[in-house]
């Protein structure tokens, strides 16, 4: 970490300075709607995961990390911890590569929506997602 003449802290990766403070302000200013949508879809995915695990069990979860967290921490805390990791990862990538911010957030939002549809499908049918 380096300090510039203005007192701002920058991170250097492969010799390129990255001003995390400026990138965070830009991310909030330019991509606020995407961040709010990401948070909403993450909460919906966590809630649908909790709903289907409450009736069908933890073993139906496809994500091995969330399955392990849910088995260890419970069916409410496990999906929330998994989503917190996803949110931290998406925001960190947006801070390190601000030009990819909108793309990164869009992919995370779409993955959350896909997970929501799969969770609702599993909860509604009470069976596996694929196969007869």
WOHU-V931539 format. One record per run of one state. SS is the DSSP state (A for helix, B for strand, O for the rest). FROM is the first residue (numbers start at 1). LEN is the number of residues. If there is no record, write none. Layout:
BEGIN
SS;FROM;LEN
SS;FROM;LEN
END
This chain:
BEGIN
O;1;1
B;2;2
O;4;5
B;9;5
O;14;2
B;16;3
O;19;1
A;20;11
O;31;1
A;32;25
O;57;1
A;58;3
O;61;3
A;64;10
O;74;3
A;77;20
O;97;1
A;98;28
O;126;7
END
